[in-house]
Amino acid sequence: MPFENLLDIEVKAFFFNAETDYLPYYKNFSFNLQKETKLKEVLKFIKEENPNFSYPEKDLLFRVNDLMVTGDEKVSDVVEQLGSELKISPALEYRSDNGLILNNHDFMHQYRSIFERHNANKEDLAYYLTLYPIHYASETFNYNREYIGDAVLLLAHKMIGDGSEYKDEILEAINDEFNGIRCCEYENNIFNGEDHNKKINELKAMLNLKEKASLSDKISALTLKKKNHDIEEPLEGQNVALYVGDKDSAEITKAFNDKAKEAKINLINFEMSMKKAGQSIIGSYKQLAEQKAGTVLLNALDTGADIFVCSKDSDVDFFQSVISSCERELGRDIELKIISMNRFHKLLEKTEA
């Protein structure tokens, strides 16, 4: 077998059995595989080494490094995008019954409770079934386990677009004050998946849901806002993290990392640097937006950051306006200096001088 057709990967695999285990845990595995090997074959190799590892024989769905996969993806494609260190976990960890096997009753429950009484047909059901990965990839489940799911919203969009006579009733059903579309800040968490932001935004427009905070909320935020002390000293010795809030910002991230390394700055890479933080739901679900923003900021802080650089100026304003509310919502102080990319480059000049 030619050496160039092989890949070395390191895998951390999720283990949990609700009948015997109190908490989940991970085990490490190393494999030397052909590039054409599919991810579902990796699961078989793990099980051969450890029979306690479990995954479903049908409707296979799981996460690799937080992106949803079905197992049909080639290992070479995954490694090219995510690197050779792969973390395999359930589609939703809290719904795991045994390893990667899910309690997935909620998927069809949502369909029946919303659409069967609004004349959903066989075509609608067939479309909904294709959305199984999208349902469990919904980012909002990390903050609200009762959320209806992105798949419900996409079927609602389809039925309304098809001219359903129940448009108003469907919109009312997905607009639950706490668990509906107000929770949704859509992120494409599918490996090489399609982006559905346009459809979600069209539904929000039908419901007149606002992205931006109201005037009263802005006044309240100004009252609570912590003074974000500007940084005058050089960046040398400071721990700096970059927030881009977008999975498609690889070039910005690389340029920032190269510049930081060149200036010998302590660069902090945190997991949520490309996650949305409530920017688009602050006007429709303020509390959830604050939870999301605070979680992102704390992820950077707990990873070791002192300075939080935002690639977009609008994100500087957003985080500075909600940071005090985030502290109250999450019950923790968030001692981060939040600055713009432009301010970062000016401080770099001082560092290099």
N, C-alpha and C positions, 0 to 999 in steps of 0.2 A: 504493500500500500504506500503510494507516494507520500513523503513527509509533508509536502505543501498542502495536501488535502485534509490534514488533521488540525484540530483545535484543542488546546488545553483550557478547560474551564474549572472554576471553583464554584461550588454550589452550596448555599445555605438553605436547607429544606425545613419546612414547617411540620411539626408533629403535635398532635393533640387528639385525645379520645375523651369525649365528654363522660364516658362511663368509668374511666380509670384515672384520668389526669385532673389535677386541680388547676394547673396553669399550662399554657402552651410552651413549647420550647423548640429550638432549632438544632439541627445536626449538620456537620460539614462533610462534603463529599468532593472528590477530585475525579475528573474524567478526561480522557483523551479520545475525542470523537471525530468522525468524519464531518466535514462542513455541511453535507447534505442532511445530516441527522435532524429529525424534527424534535421539537420540545417534548412532545408526548413520549418519545422514546427515552428521553432523559428521566422521566418519571419511572419508567420500567426499570432502568438501571439503578435508580435509588432504591426501589422496592426489592430488587434482587440482593442488594447489600444490606437492607434493613426491612424485613417483612412487615414491621409495624407501620410503615409509611402507607397512607391511604389516599386514593383519588377515585373519582367517579368513572365508570366505564362508558357512560354516555353523558351528553351535555357537559363535556369537560370544559372547565373554565377556571383560570387561576391567574395570579399576578406574578410577574417577573419584574423585580425592582420597581414595584408600584404601578406598572402598566399591565392592563388586562390582555391576556392571550387565551387562545383556544387550544393550543398544543400543536397546531398544524404549521406553525412558524418554523423556519429553518434556524438551527442554532447559529449558523454563520451570520444570518441577517440580524439576529438578536445581539450577538457579540459586537457586530459592527456599530450598532446604535447605542448599546448599553455597556459595553465592555465585557471582560471575561469573568468578572465576579458577579454571579447571579443569585439573587435572593428569591426563592420560590415560596409563595404564601397563598392562602385562600383568597377567593374573590372578595369576600368580606370576612375578616377574621372572627368577628363576634357572631357570625352565623355558621361557623364551622361546627359540625357534629363529630367528625372524625377526619383529621387531616384536611385534605382539600375538598372533602365531601360537605356540601352545604345543606342547611335547612332552607330550601328555596320556595317554600309555600307562599311567601309574600308576593312573588312575581305574578302568579296567576290570580291571587286574591285581589291585587290592585286592578287587574283587567276586569274581573267579574264585578267588582264593586262600583266601577265607574262606567264601563262601556257596554256591558250586556244590556243594561236598561235603556241605552241610547242607540239601539239598533245597530250595533257593530256586526258586520257580516264576516263571512269566511275569509275574504281578502284582508280585512282589517286584522283578524286574528292571526293570519299567516304573517302579516307584516310585523305585528307585535312580537311574535315568537322569534323573529330575526333580531330583535332588540335585546335579547337576553343578556349578552355581554354588556351592552350599554347601561342596562338597569343596574347591574352590580358595580359598574365603573363610576357611578354617580358620586362625584366629590362630596356632595352634601351629606351623604350617609356618615361621613366622618364627624359631622356636627349634629345631625338630627336623624336618629334611627327610624323615626316615624315618617320621614319624607316619602312622598309618593313615587319618586324615581324619575329619571330623565326619560325612560322608555315610555311612560305614561304621557308625558308632554309631547313626545314625537308622534305618538299615535293620535293624540288630540289634534295636533297640527295637520296630520294627514286627513282625518275625518272631516275637519272643518274645510280644508282645501278641496275635498271631494264634494263639498256642498251639503253636508249633513244638515237636516232640518233641526237637529238638536244643538246647533252651535252655541246658543246662549247657555243651555244646561251643561254642556261640556266645559265651557269656560268657567262657569260657576263651580263645577266639581273640581277643577284643577287649581282653583284660586283659594283654597283653604288658607285661613289667616296664618297658621303656624306650620303646616306641613306641605303646602302646595308650591306653586311656581314662584312665589315670593322668596323661597329658600334657594332657588336655583341660580347659581353662578356657574354656567356650564363650562366644563373643561373636558377636552378630548383625552381621556385616560386609556384609550384603546391603542395597542401597539399598531402603528401605521393605520389608524382608524380615520374615519371621515369626521370632519368638524361640523357640528350641527348648531353652532351659535346663531346663525341667521334665522333658523326656524324658531328657536327659543325666544329670540328677540321679537319676532313677529307676533308670537303669542302674547308677550308682555305688552306690546303696543296695542293689541286688541283690548287688553284689560287696563290700559292707561297706567301701567306701573312705572314709577319713576326710578331712575338710577341715582340721581343726586339727592343729597340731604335737603330737607326743607329749610326755609329761612330760620325758623325757630330752633331747629337742631343745630344750624350753623352758629347761631348766637350762643346757644348752650355750650357748644364745643369751644368757642372762643373763651368763655368764662372758665371752663375747666382746663383748658390747654396748658400743659406744662411749658415752661420756657425752655426752648431747645437751645441750649448754650452753643453759640457758634464756636467753631474750632479755629484757633489762631496758630497753634503750634504745629510744627511739621508732623508728618504721619509716622515717622520712624518710631518703631516700638509699639505702635498701635495695632490692634487686631481689627481688620477691616473686612466687611462682608458686602457682597453685591446682591441687590434684589432686582430681578428683571420682570417677574410675574408673568412670564410667557415662555412656553416651551420652544418657540421659534426664535429664540434670541441667542443662538449659539455663537454668532459672530461677535455680538456685543460682549458676551461673557469672555470669549477668548481674548479679545483686545484688552479688556479690563485686567484679566489675569496676567497677560504678558507684561502690561505696564506696571502692575503691582510687583511682580517678581523682579523686574528690571530695577525698580526703586527699592528693593529689599524690604517690602512691607509685609507684615504678617497677614496672609490671606486666609480668611475663614470661609470654607465651603459648607453651607448648610442645606439640608434636604429640601426645604420649602422655598428656595430662592426663585423657582419658576412657577410657584403656585399663586393663583389669584387670592386676594385678601379681603374681599368684601366690597371692592370699589364699585361694582355695578349693582349692588343690592342695598347700599347704605340708605337709599331713599325709600325702599319698600320693606326692608326688614333690618332695622338698625341694630337690634341686639345680636342677630346672627352675624352681621357684618363686623361688629366689634369683636365677637368671638374669633372670627377668622383672622382679622387683622392682628389681634393680640397673640394668637397662636403662631402666626408667621414671625412676629417680632420676638417672641420668647424662644422660638426655635433657633433664631440667629444668636440671641443672647446666651442661651444654654450651650450653644456650640462654641462659644468663646468670643463672640464679636463685641467690640466697644463702639465701633462706628458702622452705621447702616447706610450704605450708599444706594440710592435709587436711580435706575437708569432713566426713568421718566420724571420730569419735574412735577407732573400731576400727582405722582405717588408720594413725593415729599410732602406736599400739602395735605394729602389724604392721611398719611400716617401721623403727621404732626397734629392734625385736627382730632384724631380719635384716640391718641395714645393714653390720655388720662381716663377716658371711658373704658378702654381696654383693661387698664389696671384694675378698675373697679369691677368689671365684668369677670375677670379671671382671678382676682384676688392676689395679684403679685405686682411688685414694682418692676418697671421695664426701663432700666437705666441704659438707654442707647442714644447715641447722638445720630440723628437722622439728617443726611445731607444729600445734595444733588450731585450728579455726575460732574457738572461744571465746577462746583465747589471742590470736589475731589481733585480735579486736575489742577486747580489753583494751589491746593495744599501740596500736591506733588511737586510743584515748582519750588516751594519752600524746602521740601524734604531733599530735593536734589541740589539745592543751592549750596 
